[in-house]
Amino acid sequence: MTSIASAPPYYENHGFHPENIYSTRQPVGANPYPPFSTNIPSVPSYVPRVATHQSSRPVAHSSGRTCTSTVKKIIIIILSILLVICCAIAAFFIWYFVENRCLGSLIECGSSGVCMPPSQWCDGVSHCPNGEDETRCVRLFGPDFILEVYSPISKSWYPVCQDDWNDNYGRIACKDMGYNADTYYYSRGVAAEGSFKSYMKLNTSAGDIDLYKKLYSSDSCASGKVVSLRCIDCGLSTRSVNIMSRIVGGSGAVLGQWPWQVSLHAQGIHVCGGSIITRQWIVTAAHCVEGRFSDPYSWRAFAGILNQNEMFLRDGYRVQQIISHPDYDTDSKDNDIALMKLETPLTFTDTIRPVCLPNPGMMFQPNQQCWISGWGAEYQGGKTSNNLNYVMVPLIERSRCNSIYIYNGMILPTMICAGYLGGGIDSCQGDSGGPLVTNKNSVWWLVGDTSWGTGCASPNRPGVYGNMTVFTDWIYKNMQANR
């Protein structure tokens, strides 16, 4: 049997091109970027030199040379002055960002100017001068969104007791996870599980101090309830899902069915999909924003729209920032995830809503029903679809997907397989970065982002997706650092 380990994974994206959309003058509101095609080579322009006959009579005079020399000196002086001014401006900005801001995904330790990588926050070791990296550590756990706080002393996470808790504390906790106050949903108590042996409780007599300094470890919780915190009303679809088998083998979506789905356009065409997680943040695949696609200003995000034809008549949302996973590997597609921050926050409606990020402690089982959606090709090598399609795909156990007759060890812990080994139904070119979701406890969760596959819908070649349960901590840390 021929090994497939040497074959690089891929989903080449062929953008959607509406017929004759650029053959005439663009309509008002059309995307200002021209269509991009990888099929047209770049041809440098060439201006031929024209030979002329030189006159036999001399035309240069000493007074002319003097004038020319003076003009050159003036030009050189002006250019020198401009160069000095530009260097001064550049030096100021370099000083400003290096001395006052943390570059990239680094997090600043309070106002000390010390920058730390997200991986060193909440790791039980104090790296910041005042220990800020170990004092603000909060997460949501499991499908019930249980609020947990990290104790650097015991190096463990503890649920927060509902006693004396209120929405004001909930808003502070949500802000520390990177959410904006205007998306706050609710804070309420749920019955504590028998597995909880220790809690974090509020010391209400501690006065007006930082929330986390008010919390202390306790073995009891009088109310018997722990805090369930929802920082955003996510994972709600306003349309029911009909399980249909006809994206390759998919069905046409209706508005509100996948309200977190966005179409990401680069240079005027659909290139990838993405998922809304807050008003300003979108999750997509790192391979979508490689190389020439790494410039955020070349992108537009379109939400709440089903057909690509409609998007060409709208402006979309500008992208302000792109954060690609620092450990993304372009060959293996390891850590294939990226974040996009929009310049203007989305307005949530029935057709534009966020999907829920999976909380730590959530396990998605093999054969669990999931759904993929996107504007990808409907057959291998085909053009991007005009309509948003979707289809149900079951999860496949990693060990099975790594077997020699499927992907032969190429599926890493940052990846998850979904699809049918018999083929016929799969994601394809143009679906990259889009959502793989599942419904649990009446909430839609983002299980993965469309990453790669060998071909489309081929037997024993299911789709491979970024494993979102591995990336949630990275997402929250970057939302915190780039509020």
N, C-alpha and C positions, 0 to 999 in steps of 0.2 A: 504494500500500500504506500502510495506517495505521501510523504509528510507535507503538511501545509505550514509548518512553522516559519519557513522562509518567506511566505507570502505576506506582504504588509497589509494591515487592516485598512479599510477605507470606505467612505461614502463620499464619492465626488459629488459636489453640488453644482448642478446645472440650473442657473437662475431662470425664473419665469419671464418670458418675453411676450407681452401682448402684441398681436399682429399690428404693424404699421403705427405703433404708438409714438415713435420718434420720427416718422417719415414726413410729418407735417409739423406746423407750429404747435408747441405744447399748449394744452388748455390751461386756463388760470388755475393755480393751486397744484399743478403737477410737480412732481419731485424734480428739483433743479439739477440733479446729477444725471449725466448721460448714461445710457446702458453700457454695461461692461461685458466684454466678451473675451474669453481666453483664446478664441480661435483666430483673432486678428493680430498678427505680429506688429510690433512697434517698428515703424519705418522712419529713420531720421531724414529730415528734409535736407536737400542739397542745393545750394545756390552756386551755379557755375561762375567762374571768374571770366570776365570779358576782356580780351586783350585790346589795347588801344595803341595807336601810333603816336610816339613821342615827337613833339615839335623839335625842329633843329635849332630854333632860337631859344636862348635861355630865358626863363620867366621868373626865376627867383632873384630877389634883391635883398640887400643887407637889412633895409628897414623892415621888410617882411619877416626876416628871421628874428629880428629883435622883438617884434610884436608877438610872434608865435611863442617865443621863449617866455615872455611876460605872462601870456595867457596860461601856459603850462604851469608856471610857478604858482599862479593864483589858484588853479584847479587843484594842484598838489596840496596847498595850504588848506583849502576848504575840505578836501577829502581827509586830511590828517585830523582836522578838528572834529569832523563827523565820526571818525574812527575812535578818537578819544572819548567822545560822548557815548558811543555805543558800548565801548568797553566798560565805562563807568556804570551804565545802566545794567549791563550783564553781571558785573561784579556785585551790584546791589541785590539783584534777584538771587544770585547764588548764595550770598550771605544770608538773605532773608529766609530762604527755604532750608538751608543747611542748619542755620542757627535757631530758627523759630518753628520749623515744621518737620515732622517725620515724613520722609519720602516713602513712596510705594505703600506697602501694606503694614509698615512698622507702626507701633502704637506708642504715643508719647506718655511717659510717666508723669502724670499731672502736669505741672508747669515747669518741671526741672530741665526740660530740653533733652533728657535722656530717652532714646528710642529703643524699643524692644520688639523682637519678632513675636507674632501672635502665639507661636508654639511655646514660648516661655511664660505665658500667662496661665495662672492657675495650675502650675505644675508642682506646687508644694515647696518651691524654692523662691525666696524673695530676691528679685533682680533689680527692681526699681529702688531709688534712694529712700523713699518713704514706704516701700512695700505695697504700692498701688496695684501691682500685678497680682497680688494674692489677697486683696481685700474686697475686690468687686468681682466675684465669681458666682454666676447664677445661670441656671439652665432649667428647661422644662423637660419632664421625664414621662415617657410612656404615652399611650393614646388618650389619657385623661388630663394631660398637660399639668402634671404635678410639679409645683415649684420646688426646686432644690437649690441649696446653697452649699458651696464648697468650703470645707474647713481645711486650711493649709496645715493646721496643727496635727489633725488625725489623718490628713490626706484622704478624706472621704466626703461624699455628697450626702446631705441630709435633707429630708422634706421639711417644709416650714409649717409649723402648727398654726391652725386657723385662729387660735386665741388672740384677740385684740388686733387682728389683721384687718385692713380696710383698703379701699380702692386707691387711696393716695400712695400707699406703699407699693401697690401693684403697678402703678404708673412708673414709679422709680425703678422697680425691677425690670420692667419692659424696656425702659430707656437704656438701662445698662446692657441689654441684649442687642441694642442697635435699632430698636423700633422708635418711631415718632409717637409723641403723646396723642396725636389726633387719630391714631388707629386703635387705641385701647378699647378692648371689648368688655371683659369682666374679670372679677376675682371672686371666687366662692369656695366654700368648704366642701370636701368630699370625704367619705368615710376612709379612715386610715387603714391600710392593709396590715395584716398580722405580722408581715415581714419587717415593718418599721420598728426598730428598737430604740432609736434615738431621733430627736427632733431639734430643729432650730426654733427658738421661741423669742418673742419680742419682750424686751425689758422696757415697759412703758414709762418707767420712772427715770429713764436715762437722760431725759431732756431733749433739747433740740440739737441732736447730733446726727451724723451720717447713719442711714438706715442699717448698714451692715455692722456698725459698732453697737447697735441696739440688740443685735441677735446674739443669743448664747445657746450653747448646747444643753439639752435636757433629755432625761429618759422618760418624761411623761408629757402628755398633751391632754389637758382637762376636757376639751370639747370632743376629743376622739376624732377630729377632722383635720385634714391637711389642706393647704391652699392649692386650688386648681386655678391657673392663671392663663387667660387668653389675651395675648397682646394685639391680635388682629383677628377679625372675623374671616377666617380663611377656609378653603376647602368646601365651599358651597356652590353647587351647580343648580341653576334655575330650570334646567330641563332634564328629564329622565333619560337614562341611557338605554337604548334598545340594542340588545346583543344581536348584531347582524354580521354575517360573514360575506362580505363581498370585497402615501401609504399604498401597498400592494394588497389587493383583496379587501379594501376598506369600504366604509359607507360614508356618504356625505353628511357632514355635521349641520346642526341648526344653531342659531344664535343663542348664547347662554348655556350651551351644553358643555363647552370647555372654555370657560371665561378667562382662565389664566393663560391660555395659548396666545403667543404673539408671533408675528412674522417680522423677521429682522432683515432689513434691506441694506445692502452695501453698494454704493455707487449706482443706486437706482434700480436694483433688482433684488428679488428674494434670494437670500443665500442660506439662511438657517432659521430654525425655530427657537423659541425660548419660553420660559414660564415666569409669570408674575408672582413674586413672593411678598412685596410691599408696594407702596405707591411709587417708589423710586428705584427699586431693585428688581432685576431680571436675572434668572439663572439660564445659562446656555452652555455650550461645549467649548472647551479651550481651543480645539482644532478649528473652530469657526473664526477665531480672531487671531490666527497666526499671520506672520509676515505682513504683507501689504494690507491685511484686514485688521491690523492692530490699532489703527488710528480711530479713536472714538468718534471723531467728527465726520467720518465717512458713512456712519451708520444712522438708520432711522428704525424706530420700533413702531409697529402698527398693532393696535389692540381692539378687540370688539368688532372685528371685520372678518367675514367668511371668504370673500373672493378677492383674488389678487388684482383683478381689473379695477376694483374700487380703490385699492390702495394707491394706484398710480395717479389718482385725482386728488390725493390728500397729502399733507405735509408729514404726518407721523410725528413721533416724539424723538427729539434729538438725544443722542447719547453723550453724556458728560465725561464718563470715566469707564474704563475697562480694566478689570482685575482678573488676570489669568492665574491659575494655580501655579505657584512657583516650582512645583515638582512635576509639572506636566511633561510627559515624554512624547515627542512627536512620532516616534517609530512604533512604540508599543501601545500608545494611547492611554498610558497610565495617568491617573489624576486628570482626566479629560473634563474639566469643569472651569467655567469662567463666570464672572459677575459683570453685569452692566448697570451703571447708575444713570438714570435719566436726568436731563437738565430740568425738566418740568414734571412734577408729580402727576401720576395718573389720577383721574377722577373715577372712583369706583361706581359701577352701575350694575344692573342685572346681567350685562354682557361683558363687563370688565371687572374681574375679581381675582384675588390671590389664591394660590394653592397652599396647603400647609406643608411646611418642612417636617420630615419625620423626626420625632424626638428620640433621644437616646433611650435604649431599652425596648424599642419597637423592633420586632423581628418579622420579616416577610418570608413566608414559607414557600417551598417549591410547589408548583401548580396553582399558586394563588392567582386569581384573575386580576389582570392589569389591563390598562388601555393606553394605546399610543395614538397620537394625533399629529397632523402636519400637512404641509402642502407639497410633500415629496413626490417623486415620480411614481407612477402606478405600475411600472415595470422596469426592469433593469435597463439602464441606458436611456430611459425615456426622459421627457421634459417635465419640469415642475408642474404640478397640478394647479389649475386656477382655483379649485374649490378645496376647502379644508375637509380632510377625510380622517376617519378614525377606525380603529378595530381593536378587538380584545385579544390579548396574548397572555398565556400563562408563564409564570416564572419557571426557570429551569435551574436545578441544583448545580452549584458551581463545579463539583467534582464530575458530574455527568457532562457538563459543557466542556470540561477540560479533557475528556477522554480522547484517545488517539484518533477516533473516527469523526470527532467533531472539531474542536479547536486545539487539541493537542497541547495543553498547558499554557495557552496564551491568555486565559482569563485570570486576571490578577484580583486581589481582594478589593480593589477600587472599582471593580466591574461587576455587572450582574447580567445574566442572560435571560432572554424572554422570547418566546415564539414557538414555532411548531417544527419539529425535526423532519416532518414530512414536506415542509416547504409550503409555498402558496400564499402565505400571509406574513408580512414583514414591513419594517420601515425601509426607506430607500433614500436615494440622493435627494437632498433638499429637506429631509426630516431632521437632520443633525441639530443637536442642541434642544430639540423639542421634548415635551414631557412624556414620561412613563408614570402613570398614576394608578392608585388603587383606592377602593372605598372601604374604610374600616371605622366602626362606631359612627356611621352616618357622616363621616368626614372624608374628603378626598385628600390623599397624601401624595407628595412627590417622591416616588420610589427611585427614579433615575432620570438622566438626560440622554437622549439618543447619541451614541458615540460612534460605533463602527460595525461593520459586518463584511463578510466576503460575498460579494454579489448581493442580490436582493431576492428573498423568498426561495432560496435554493435549499434542497434537502440537506439536512445535517449542518446547516449554516444559519442558525438563528441570529437575531439581532443582539448586539451587545450595548449595554447602557452604563453610564457612570453610576456607581452605587452611592446614592444620596445619603445613606445612613453614615457613610464614612466622612462626608463633607460638611455636615451641619455645623460642627464646631468651627471649622474654617470660615464658613459663611457668616456666622454670628460675629466672629472676631473682626472680620473685615467690615461688616456693617457698623460695628462699634468704632472702628478706627477711621471711618470715612463718613461720619454723620454729616 
